[in-house]
């Protein structure tokens, strides 16, 4: 017994000495010791976990306070720096850089074998070279009728809400449309989310629940086990809403297993532009080997999560601001009416919408204010080191610059909290600073599809309906950083009144 007590004491002492050594080294002798930041953040990675999971704060908003206190570069972990200067964004995320993604963050999504989750540039490039054909400008133009069909389905749902004298919850409605587009375009599996009562589609409720779970478990491997691999019965114990997500995941798994067992079943999908047509084409790969069923599933999941919220959030944010500024709303409606004089004829195509300056300015301003991913996209500085801004950064350092630090920079966008579509007219200089889809070789591969959805969505909804905000009208749209912005508080409820011509 004495031996066991001695061994236990020795173990405790060893761990204590190691902890003191690690904290001392990180705080005083680490290569990043010269960069300012919260003392606890300099010592341990678990400071970020405390901020998000215990203090329950939104990290992108905490970063605003840190940069105001410590300057343009803040040490937010023993080996991590965050940059506030927008120039740093392009220094980190550009087409020349081949930097790895940081493992702790990206492995927490359970999508390690997808174009989003691959840590190295080489792995991601092989996958994206295949998928880019499905998301090219030409491919999206070929799928225009599919996107338009889902946009019209949303408008039909708005008409039903209007006849029932019920306001539409735009927090859900626009995301329903985007989810319908991504599931049909990518998987050939319509889920008819816009037809859900009050737009509360189970998949959206599930994704909202999953974002909370992700926030709680992104510092461990538990997210992968709880969300992506638990059986439906267990998921229902964790959260009734999360069960809806597992149901859709099971649907995708069955679809993928069917296709990998018998590739001839590709012929029975509703169109030949699904991601499976691209990913299961052996001729598209140098080694003539298609991805495993597990890899196909993770790619599908990444596209499902990435393809729904950004478009839906952007349309909701834009509508919120347009309803508050009637002059801008009427300017948009006038441009749409001029291009589309009668709803019964001459429906504008994507190429027509691309030429409409105010429509595109409204979309850009909506993208700026909604920002896409609001968390810093963590990258690892290569062995050669790097210069970011004016600072020389050591090899192996984890670095990021969040999109909100670009989009809300007053030097780039005067009055950054205000909705000013006019700032995008007459000049393309600001386009370089619109980073809602990120930049560089790892940027969102679905940006062309998103732009098509946004152009058709804004055009059809604002041409076909007059909108009156229902009470209570939220003063603002607060969000929490859960990688994507998770909007909370009062939802934007709008009475949709169909126009006659």
Secondary structure, DSSP 8 states (H G I E B T S, - for coil): -HHHHHHHHHHHHHHHHHHHHHHHIIIIISTTTTS---HHHHH-THHHHIIIIIS---HHHHHHHHHHHH-SEEEEETTEEEE-SHHHHHHHSSTT---EE-HHHHHTTT-TTSTTT--SHHHHHHHHHHHHHHHSHHHHHHTHHHHHHHHHHHHHHHHHHHHTT--EEHHHHHHHHHHHHHIIIIIS----GGGSGGG--HHHHHHHHHHHHHHHHTTSSHHIIIIISS-HHHHHHH-HHHHHHHHHHHHHHHHHHHHHH-GGGGGGSS-TTSHHHHHT-GGGSTT-----HHHHHHHHHHHHHHHHHHHHHHHHHHHHHHHH-HHHHHHHHHHHHHH-S-TTS----HHHHTT-HHHHHHHHHHHHHH-SB-S---EE--TT-EEETTEEE-TT-EEE--THHHHT-TTTSSSTTS--GGGGSS--GGGGG--TT--STTS-TTHHHHHHHHHHHHHHHHHHEEEEE-SS--S---EEESSBEEE-SS--EEEEEE---
